[in-house]
């Protein structure tokens, strides 16, 4: 479920007005902390949005073949007196 940024901004405005109307320093801190949390929520939401089509096309054009090249592991070359691949083979 996604909450619109406009709703969050409205809640930030409500918290700001409430912070202006309280007289206790601890209550002001609570309201400011609530505002900070709401701001973090907006920033987190915008960071996790999916890339736009232009960004996706740019990413696809940056990779040369579009596929990831994975190098296969090579077998370890052994000396003549070695018995096998395991270090426990004597």
Phi, psi and omega in degrees: 000127182253132177261134182291149179297326180297322178294319180294318178297323176297319178293323176299318179297319178298315180295323179295316178297320178294322179295325179290335186264353179267153182256340182278134180296325180291324177291324176298316179299320178298315180295318179295321178295321177297319178297317179299317180297318178294322177296318177299323179298316178297314181296320179294319181295319182286333178286330185266003178295151179291149179294151178288170180298323179295319178294320179295320178294321178296317179296319180294324180284337178289327180278132187297315183243354181082350180245151178271129180267119180250125181280130179288142179292143179268150176287144180286129177282134184249156175282170183297329184272005179279145184264334183185191183279336183277146177286349180266356175280120181249000000 
